[in-house]
Amino acid sequence: MSRLNEFLNILDKVEGRHSNDPRDRGGETFRGITQKTYNNFCKKMGIPIKPVSSLSDEEVKYFYQEEIFKNCRFNERIEIHYNYFDCLVNGGSYGHKKITEYMNAKILERPMTESEILETLYDFRLKQFKKIAEIYYKTTSINEYPLKGWINRISKIRAYFNNKKRITNGK
């Protein structure tokens, strides 16, 4: 399985398929792709705009390959690489830039083991989600959304990779 295919498999577990929750400022979303983001992508690529809910597996893969995967910071360690990929999916180029800057600074402070890098990544992402949620809560009457979903997102990503490690190690 290619890395992009594995990332799309994980993303399906994290994002789900289709959502059109009125509490979600992103609006209608299919497999993590908002309609607005897809419209911008179509204009950039010169392809016809269509509802995200009607995208085929190949169209979803093409979007992620061209718009996200190619622009994502690469790391040989798949779990670290996926977190950069997921930051770009979930936080856009700004979120990806912030985590890249933060991680570069942290790694320059002192050498880190892979597990320390992962803990730092997950911790940073949760802190960022909490900051965003605080801003969101100030502008809406909804109390638990979206922080609960974002924390679940991190839990699902961690669980996926922990399970993969157990299988790989024969446990």
ROVO-288283 format. One record per residue (C-alpha): z, y, x. Coordinates in Angstrom, 2 decimals. Layout:
N
w Z | v Y | u X
...
This chain:
171
w 0.00 | v 0.00 | u 0.00
w -0.93 | v 3.41 | u 1.43
w 1.79 | v 5.98 | u 1.85
w 0.27 | v 8.21 | u -0.84
w 0.17 | v 5.26 | u -3.28
w 3.81 | v 4.47 | u -2.54
w 4.73 | v 8.14 | u -3.05
w 2.95 | v 8.14 | u -6.42
w 4.82 | v 4.97 | u -7.38
w 8.15 | v 6.63 | u -6.52
w 7.13 | v 9.82 | u -8.28
w 6.43 | v 7.90 | u -11.49
w 10.00 | v 6.53 | u -11.36
w 11.42 | v 10.02 | u -10.74
w 9.20 | v 12.13 | u -13.00
w 8.27 | v 9.80 | u -15.80
w 4.92 | v 10.11 | u -17.50
w 4.61 | v 12.91 | u -20.04
w 7.01 | v 15.70 | u -20.97
w 6.73 | v 18.77 | u -23.14
w 10.38 | v 19.79 | u -23.38
w 10.71 | v 23.36 | u -24.70
w 13.70 | v 23.86 | u -22.34
w 11.46 | v 23.24 | u -19.31
w 9.91 | v 26.48 | u -18.07
w 7.13 | v 24.47 | u -16.43
w 5.80 | v 23.59 | u -19.85
w 3.78 | v 20.48 | u -20.53
w 3.95 | v 18.10 | u -17.58
w 2.26 | v 14.78 | u -16.83
w 3.45 | v 12.69 | u -13.88
w 4.95 | v 15.81 | u -12.29
w 1.86 | v 17.99 | u -12.74
w 2.34 | v 21.05 | u -14.94
w -0.60 | v 22.32 | u -16.97
w -0.47 | v 25.70 | u -15.20
w -0.51 | v 24.09 | u -11.74
w -3.37 | v 21.80 | u -12.77
w -5.38 | v 24.73 | u -14.17
w -5.01 | v 26.60 | u -10.86
w -6.02 | v 23.47 | u -8.94
w -9.13 | v 22.99 | u -11.11
w -10.21 | v 26.60 | u -10.56
w -9.71 | v 26.24 | u -6.79
w -11.65 | v 22.95 | u -6.67
w -14.36 | v 24.04 | u -9.12
w -13.71 | v 21.23 | u -11.59
w -13.35 | v 21.47 | u -15.38
w -9.87 | v 22.13 | u -16.77
w -8.49 | v 19.54 | u -19.17
w -5.09 | v 18.70 | u -20.65
w -2.79 | v 17.17 | u -18.05
w -1.78 | v 14.52 | u -20.57
w -5.33 | v 13.13 | u -20.44
w -5.52 | v 12.70 | u -16.64
w -6.52 | v 9.26 | u -15.39
w -4.71 | v 7.51 | u -12.52
w -7.58 | v 8.51 | u -10.20
w -7.40 | v 12.17 | u -11.26
w -3.64 | v 12.20 | u -10.70
w -4.11 | v 10.64 | u -7.27
w -6.85 | v 13.16 | u -6.39
w -4.60 | v 16.06 | u -7.39
w -1.67 | v 14.80 | u -5.32
w -3.86 | v 13.96 | u -2.34
w -5.57 | v 17.36 | u -2.23
w -2.84 | v 19.67 | u -3.49
w 0.40 | v 18.09 | u -2.27
w 0.01 | v 15.29 | u 0.29
w -2.33 | v 17.22 | u 2.59
w 0.01 | v 20.24 | u 2.55
w 3.22 | v 18.28 | u 3.04
w 5.11 | v 18.17 | u 6.32
w 4.56 | v 14.72 | u 7.81
w 7.33 | v 12.53 | u 9.16
w 6.95 | v 9.00 | u 10.48
w 10.09 | v 7.97 | u 8.61
w 8.93 | v 7.40 | u 5.06
w 12.14 | v 8.47 | u 3.30
w 12.19 | v 11.79 | u 5.14
w 8.46 | v 12.28 | u 4.52
w 8.90 | v 11.52 | u 0.81
w 11.62 | v 14.16 | u 0.51
w 9.28 | v 16.79 | u 1.95
w 6.56 | v 15.58 | u -0.45
w 8.96 | v 15.69 | u -3.40
w 10.12 | v 19.21 | u -2.47
w 6.51 | v 20.34 | u -2.62
w 6.06 | v 18.62 | u -6.00
w 9.31 | v 19.93 | u -7.47
w 9.70 | v 23.28 | u -5.71
w 6.16 | v 24.29 | u -4.86
w 5.14 | v 25.79 | u -1.54
w 8.22 | v 28.05 | u -1.53
w 10.62 | v 25.10 | u -1.90
w 8.74 | v 23.15 | u 0.78
w 8.82 | v 26.14 | u 3.14
w 12.59 | v 26.63 | u 2.65
w 13.48 | v 23.00 | u 3.35
w 11.17 | v 22.90 | u 6.37
w 12.75 | v 26.05 | u 7.85
w 16.25 | v 24.77 | u 7.13
w 15.63 | v 21.34 | u 8.65
w 13.91 | v 22.78 | u 11.72
w 16.96 | v 24.98 | u 12.37
w 19.41 | v 22.10 | u 11.80
w 17.54 | v 19.73 | u 14.12
w 17.43 | v 22.42 | u 16.83
w 21.22 | v 22.80 | u 16.63
w 21.75 | v 19.26 | u 17.87
w 19.98 | v 15.90 | u 17.91
w 20.52 | v 13.94 | u 14.69
w 20.25 | v 10.30 | u 13.76
w 17.94 | v 9.32 | u 10.93
w 20.88 | v 8.91 | u 8.55
w 22.21 | v 12.39 | u 9.48
w 18.78 | v 13.90 | u 8.85
w 18.64 | v 12.21 | u 5.44
w 22.14 | v 13.34 | u 4.48
w 21.29 | v 16.90 | u 5.53
w 18.05 | v 16.77 | u 3.51
w 19.73 | v 15.45 | u 0.37
w 22.63 | v 17.88 | u 0.71
w 20.28 | v 20.84 | u 1.11
w 18.20 | v 19.78 | u -1.90
w 21.28 | v 19.45 | u -4.12
w 22.54 | v 22.88 | u -3.02
w 19.13 | v 24.41 | u -3.76
w 19.04 | v 22.78 | u -7.20
w 22.50 | v 24.18 | u -7.95
w 21.43 | v 27.70 | u -6.92
w 18.33 | v 27.51 | u -9.09
w 20.37 | v 26.15 | u -12.00
w 22.86 | v 29.04 | u -11.73
w 19.98 | v 31.50 | u -12.07
w 18.54 | v 29.47 | u -14.94
w 21.88 | v 29.39 | u -16.76
w 22.17 | v 33.19 | u -16.57
w 18.86 | v 33.58 | u -18.41
w 19.28 | v 30.88 | u -21.06
w 21.93 | v 29.53 | u -23.39
w 21.32 | v 25.94 | u -22.31
w 24.25 | v 24.65 | u -20.29
w 23.27 | v 21.34 | u -18.72
w 19.53 | v 21.62 | u -18.31
w 17.91 | v 21.33 | u -15.77
w 20.61 | v 20.59 | u -13.16
w 21.46 | v 17.19 | u -14.63
w 17.83 | v 16.08 | u -14.34
w 17.53 | v 17.37 | u -10.78
w 20.66 | v 15.53 | u -9.68
w 19.30 | v 12.37 | u -11.34
w 16.05 | v 12.93 | u -9.42
w 17.88 | v 12.84 | u -6.07
w 19.88 | v 9.77 | u -7.18
w 16.69 | v 7.92 | u -8.15
w 15.02 | v 8.73 | u -4.82
w 18.04 | v 7.55 | u -2.87
w 18.31 | v 4.38 | u -4.96
w 14.62 | v 3.60 | u -4.41
w 14.94 | v 3.81 | u -0.63
w 18.29 | v 2.02 | u -0.51
w 16.77 | v -0.84 | u -2.50
w 13.73 | v -0.89 | u -0.22
w 16.02 | v -1.13 | u 2.83
w 17.95 | v -4.04 | u 1.25
w 14.72 | v -5.91 | u 0.54
w 13.36 | v -5.22 | u 4.03
w 16.61 | v -6.38 | u 5.62
w 16.67 | v -9.52 | u 3.45
w 19.89 | v -8.61 | u 1.64
